[in-house]
Amino acid sequence: MQWHAGRSSSYTYEIAYSYSVGGKTYRSNQVNFSFDRSGPGSSIAKAYVEKYPVGSQVVVYYKTDEPAFSVLEPTVTGNTSKELATAIAVFIISVALCIGLLYIYSSRKEVPMPNTVETMQPR
């Protein structure tokens, strides 16, 4: 667990583990599907460090067709769900804007140009 000071203080944690699948050893540090391992308080970092002490045996969840992809907790935690909701909202708004622009563009009426050609007569 590390403490970082700056404009605001934050704590980060690093949980590293190794596991074997089919005689091959893999290493990872992905605890769950959260992107952020830092926070303003030390309680989350301390909880993970206490939950996974150095040298302890852990259950590792991995993709059977891609064993290098693994987590200790197959859940979405922290701000990940908020990040996903924000991404979905931005996508929906973008699609709505595109549909609106297509509607406006397709409903424009073309103004016909006059078909008259003026010729100049010599004087």
Contact map, one row per residue, 1 for C-alpha under 8 A:
111000000011110000000000000000000000000000001100100000000000000000000000000000000000000000000000000000000000000000000000000
111100000011100000000000000000000000000000000000000000000000000000000000000000000000000000000000000000000000000000000000000
111110001111000000000000000000000000000000000000000000000000000000000000000000000000000000000000000000000000000000000000000
011111001111000000000000000000000000000000000000000000000000000000000000000000000000000000000000000000000000000000000000000
001111111100000000000000000000000000000000000000000000000000000000000000000000000000000000000000000000000000000000000000000
000111111000000000000000000000000000000000000000000000000000000000000000000000000000000000000000000000000000000000000000000
000011111000000000000000000000000000000000000000000000000000000000000000000000000000000000000000000000000000000000000000000
000011111100000000000000000000000000000100000000000000000000000000000000000000000000000000000000000000000000000000000000000
001111111110000000000000000000000000000100000000000000000000000000000000000000000000000000000000000000000000000000000000000
001110011111000000000000000000000000011111000000000000000000000000000000000000000000000000000000000000000000000000000000000
111100001111100000000000000000000000011111001000000000000000000000000000000000000000000000000000000000000000000000000000000
111100000111110000000000000000000000111000001000000000000000000000000000000000000000000000000000000000000000000000000000000
110000000011111000000000000000000000110000001001100000000000000000000000000000000000000000000000000000000000000000000000000
100000000001111100000000000010000000100000000000000000000000000000000000000000000000000000000000000000000000000000000000000
000000000000111110000000000011100000000000000001100100000000000000000000000000000000000000000000000000000000000000000000000
000000000000011111000000001111000000000000000000000000000000000000000000000000000000000000000000000000000000000000000000000
000000000000001111100000001110000000000000000000000000000000000000000000000000000000000000000000000000000000000000000000000
000000000000000111110000111100000000000000000000000000000000000000000000000000000000000000000000000000000000000000000000000
000000000000000011111000111000000000000000000000000000000001000000000000000000000000000000000000000000000000000000000000000
000000000000000001111111110000000000000000000000000000000000000000000000000000000000000000000000000000000000000000000000000
000000000000000000111111110000000000000000000000000000000000000000100000000000000000000000000000000000000000000000000000000
000000000000000000011111000000000000000000000000000000000000000000000000000000000000000000000000000000000000000000000000000
000000000000000000011111100000000000000000000000000000000000000000000000000000000000000000000000000000000000000000000000000
000000000000000000011111110000000000000000000000000000000000000000000000000000000000000000000000000000000000000000000000000
000000000000000001111011111000000000000000000000000000000000000000000000000000000000000000000000000000000000000000000000000
000000000000000001111001111100000000000000000000000000000000000000110000000000000000000000000000000000000000000000000000000
000000000000000111100000111110000000000000000000000000000000000000010000000000000000000000000000000000000000000000000000000
000000000000000111000000011111000000000000000000000000000000000000010110000000000000000000000000000000000000000000000000000
000000000000011110000000001111100000000000000000000000000000000000000010000000000000000000000000000000000000000000000000000
000000000000001100000000000111111000000000000000000000000000000000000111000000000000000000000000000000000000000000000000000
000000000000001000000000000011111000000000000000000000000000000000000011100000000000000000000000000000000000000000000000000
000000000000000000000000000001111100000000000000000000000000000000000011111110000000000000000000000000000000000000000000000
000000000000000000000000000001111110000000000000000000000000000000000010111110010000000000000000000000000000000000000000000
000000000000000000000000000000011111100000000000000000000000000000000000000111110000000000000000000000000000000000000000000
000000000000000000000000000000001111100000000000000000000000000000000000000000010000000000000000000000000000000000000000000
000000000000000000000000000000000111111000000000000000000000000000000000000001110000000000000000000000000000000000000000000
000000000001110000000000000000000111111000001000000000000000000000000000000000000000000000000000000000000000000000000000000
000000000111100000000000000000000001111100001000000000000000000000000000000000000000000000000000000000000000000000000000000
000000000111000000000000000000000001111111011000000000000000000000000000000000000000000000000000000000000000000000000000000
000000011110000000000000000000000000011111000000000000000000000000000000000000000000000000000000000000000000000000000000000
000000000110000000000000000000000000001111111000000000000000000000000000000000000000000000000000000000000000000000000000000
000000000110000000000000000000000000001111111100000000000000000000000000000000000000000000000000000000000000000000000000000
000000000000000000000000000000000000000011111110000000000000000000000000000000000000000000000000000000000000000000000000000
000000000000000000000000000000000000001011111111000000000000000000000000000000000000000000000000000000000000000000000000000
100000000011100000000000000000000000111011111111100000000000000000000000000000000000000000000000000000000000000000000000000
100000000000000000000000000000000000000001111111110000000000000000000000000000000000000000000000000000000000000000000000000
000000000000000000000000000000000000000000111111111000000000000000000000000000000000000000000000000000000000000000000000000
000000000000101000000000000000000000000000011111111100000000000000000000000000000000000000000000000000000000000000000000000
100000000000101000000000000000000000000000001111111110000000000000000000000000000000000000000000000000000000000000000000000
000000000000000000000000000000000000000000000111111110000000000000000000000000000000000000000000000000000000000000000000000
000000000000000000000000000000000000000000000011111110000000000000000000000000000000000000000000000000000000000000000000000
000000000000001000000000000000000000000000000001111111010100000000000000000000000000000000000000000000000000000000000000000
000000000000000000000000000000000000000000000000111111110000000000000000000000000000000000000000000000000000000000000000000
000000000000000000000000000000000000000000000000000111110000000000000000000000000000000000000000000000000000000000000000000
000000000000000000000000000000000000000000000000000011111000000000000000000000000000000000000000000000000000000000000000000
000000000000000000000000000000000000000000000000000111111100000000000000000000000000000000000000000000000000000000000000000
000000000000000000000000000000000000000000000000000000111110000000000000000000000000000000000000000000000000000000000000000
000000000000000000000000000000000000000000000000000100011111000000000001000000000000000000000000000000000000000000000000000
000000000000000000000000000000000000000000000000000000001111100000000001000000000000000000000000000000000000000000000000000
000000000000000000100000000000000000000000000000000000000111110000000111100000000000000000000000000000000000000000000000000
000000000000000000000000000000000000000000000000000000000011111000000111110000000000000000000000000000000000000000000000000
000000000000000000000000000000000000000000000000000000000001111101111110000000000000000000000000000000000000000000000000000
000000000000000000000000000000000000000000000000000000000000111111111100000000000000000000000000000000000000000000000000000
000000000000000000000000000000000000000000000000000000000000011111100000000000000000000000000000000000000000000000000000000
000000000000000000000000000000000000000000000000000000000000001111100000000000000000000000000000000000000000000000000000000
000000000000000000000000000000000000000000000000000000000000011111111000000000000000000000000000000000000000000000000000000
000000000000000000001000010000000000000000000000000000000000011111111100000000000000000000000000000000000000000000000000000
000000000000000000000000011100000000000000000000000000000000011001111100000000000000000000000000000000000000000000000000000
000000000000000000000000000000000000000000000000000000000000011001111110000000000000000000000000000000000000000000000000000
000000000000000000000000000101000000000000000000000000000001111000111111000000000000000000000000000000000000000000000000000
000000000000000000000000000111111000000000000000000000000001110000001111110000000000000000000000000000000000000000000000000
000000000000000000000000000001110000000000000000000000000111100000000111110000000000000000000000000000000000000000000000000
000000000000000000000000000000111000000000000000000000000001100000000011111000000000000000000000000000000000000000000000000
000000000000000000000000000000011000000000000000000000000000100000000011111100000000000000000000000000000000000000000000000
000000000000000000000000000000011000000000000000000000000000000000000000111110000000000000000000000000000000000000000000000
000000000000000000000000000000011100000000000000000000000000000000000000011111011000000000000000000000000000000000000000000
000000000000000000000000000000011100000000000000000000000000000000000000001111111000000000000000000000000000000000000000000
000000000000000000000000000000000101000000000000000000000000000000000000000111111000000000000000000000000000000000000000000
000000000000000000000000000000000101000000000000000000000000000000000000000011111110000000000000000000000000000000000000000
000000000000000000000000000000001111000000000000000000000000000000000000000111111111000000000000000000000000000000000000000
000000000000000000000000000000000000000000000000000000000000000000000000000111111111100000000000000000000000000000000000000
000000000000000000000000000000000000000000000000000000000000000000000000000000111111110000000000000000000000000000000000000
000000000000000000000000000000000000000000000000000000000000000000000000000000111111111000000000000000000000000000000000000
000000000000000000000000000000000000000000000000000000000000000000000000000000011111111100000000000000000000000000000000000
000000000000000000000000000000000000000000000000000000000000000000000000000000001111111110000000000000000000000000000000000
000000000000000000000000000000000000000000000000000000000000000000000000000000000111111111000000000000000000000000000000000
000000000000000000000000000000000000000000000000000000000000000000000000000000000011111111100000000000000000000000000000000
000000000000000000000000000000000000000000000000000000000000000000000000000000000001111111110000000000000000000000000000000
000000000000000000000000000000000000000000000000000000000000000000000000000000000000111111111000000000000000000000000000000
000000000000000000000000000000000000000000000000000000000000000000000000000000000000011111111100000000000000000000000000000
000000000000000000000000000000000000000000000000000000000000000000000000000000000000001111111110000000000000000000000000000
000000000000000000000000000000000000000000000000000000000000000000000000000000000000000111111111000000000000000000000000000
000000000000000000000000000000000000000000000000000000000000000000000000000000000000000011111111100000000000000000000000000
000000000000000000000000000000000000000000000000000000000000000000000000000000000000000001111111110000000000000000000000000
000000000000000000000000000000000000000000000000000000000000000000000000000000000000000000111111111000000000000000000000000
000000000000000000000000000000000000000000000000000000000000000000000000000000000000000000011111111100000000000000000000000
000000000000000000000000000000000000000000000000000000000000000000000000000000000000000000001111111110000000000000000000000
000000000000000000000000000000000000000000000000000000000000000000000000000000000000000000000111111111000000000000000000000
000000000000000000000000000000000000000000000000000000000000000000000000000000000000000000000011111111100000000000000000000
000000000000000000000000000000000000000000000000000000000000000000000000000000000000000000000001111111110000000000000000000
000000000000000000000000000000000000000000000000000000000000000000000000000000000000000000000000111111111000000000000000000
000000000000000000000000000000000000000000000000000000000000000000000000000000000000000000000000011111111100000000000000000
000000000000000000000000000000000000000000000000000000000000000000000000000000000000000000000000001111111110000000000000000
000000000000000000000000000000000000000000000000000000000000000000000000000000000000000000000000000111111111000000000000000
000000000000000000000000000000000000000000000000000000000000000000000000000000000000000000000000000011111111000000000000000
000000000000000000000000000000000000000000000000000000000000000000000000000000000000000000000000000001111111000000000000000
000000000000000000000000000000000000000000000000000000000000000000000000000000000000000000000000000000111111100000000000000
000000000000000000000000000000000000000000000000000000000000000000000000000000000000000000000000000000011111110000000000000
000000000000000000000000000000000000000000000000000000000000000000000000000000000000000000000000000000000011111000000000000
000000000000000000000000000000000000000000000000000000000000000000000000000000000000000000000000000000000001111100000000000
000000000000000000000000000000000000000000000000000000000000000000000000000000000000000000000000000000000000111110000000000
000000000000000000000000000000000000000000000000000000000000000000000000000000000000000000000000000000000000011111000000000
000000000000000000000000000000000000000000000000000000000000000000000000000000000000000000000000000000000000001111100000000
000000000000000000000000000000000000000000000000000000000000000000000000000000000000000000000000000000000000000111110000000
000000000000000000000000000000000000000000000000000000000000000000000000000000000000000000000000000000000000000011111000000
000000000000000000000000000000000000000000000000000000000000000000000000000000000000000000000000000000000000000001111100000
000000000000000000000000000000000000000000000000000000000000000000000000000000000000000000000000000000000000000000111110000
000000000000000000000000000000000000000000000000000000000000000000000000000000000000000000000000000000000000000000011111000
000000000000000000000000000000000000000000000000000000000000000000000000000000000000000000000000000000000000000000001111100
000000000000000000000000000000000000000000000000000000000000000000000000000000000000000000000000000000000000000000000111110
000000000000000000000000000000000000000000000000000000000000000000000000000000000000000000000000000000000000000000000011111
000000000000000000000000000000000000000000000000000000000000000000000000000000000000000000000000000000000000000000000001111
000000000000000000000000000000000000000000000000000000000000000000000000000000000000000000000000000000000000000000000000111
